[in-house]
Amino acid sequence: MITYTNATLDDLPFIVEVYNSTIASRMVTADTSPVSIQSRRAWFEQHNSQNRPLWLIKYQNQPCGWVSLSSFYGRPAYNKTVEISLYIHQDFRGKRIGQFMVTEVERFAKQIGIETILSYVFAHNLPSIGLFNKMHYQQWGLFPKVAELDGIKRDLMILGKRLD
């Protein structure tokens, strides 16, 4: 059973732990070394349950990941567009948690008037691309070789979906 709740400050250490666990793979994030809980505090505070949530995900009542919606580009004309971030602890991958949560995020987004969801994904992150393709996201942009991870140039894809 998959459930989720608004994350609290007490959840931030787990959220950071899951995030940091993805850094070594060089597939998920452009951070190249672990981030601190304190360094993520301002990011945490930018989220709210009304229109930019940060949800703690639980699988069979165990914390297993998190998902957030963030503002896109920080200008009022983009208020109906959000960026989704989804991180699942490695021990819980392959259980369709990602599919379930993208569906829940989309349902929530429609209720609050969000019209577009974007996801920024490294082009070599085939599991994430597969998830978003399965959920009917399309490639809307490609930034070739904009990131460098361990001396390797990497492409960044923008995947998008209109909710109307």
Steps between C-alpha positions, in 0.01 A plus 500: 500500500633841397412810702634854519480799729627855501863483608595660829834636612548171688492323161776714353788272613339205319427713192864611488621142557299373202619791286864447598473127426446583131807719455756223450312353202553823302160437338251690713635831624760753396631519856835324515542477877251449784288794612437584864167515675565866578573581136158359402307696761415797273394258223278318750338826608415592139251214498152519643198276496282752312669512159864386520493188716782285626360157583664224699415167336447183701481144379336259745534777759879536452645823362621419149543830318368844425346704224474876462359764273708812454429825324630527146717798413373721785290740294122551543417405140624147578286445813304218331820310415695295753805278513463155652782337697461136602752301702443140611739323740689226316347227719151592378552542127312274259179498707307747277530769766616750241202436273260528791652825621512666157129419467431648844705812424312550174164462675602754765642737239176500300301579816707812568503626142844382387497447124854379424750275678867491401771256596872559448675168440851410390475331160693198632252449785300235316292387802363852555443558129317167488279598792403835352448352152270240656308789659463669157758775543671612182845636432461876469862597510855376487805684627797313355812464715398767755619299801832340577512209741838341569639642177212373286274751323133424556178608328200632691151423376185691584197275508160663514131427523195722460228407747200640311 
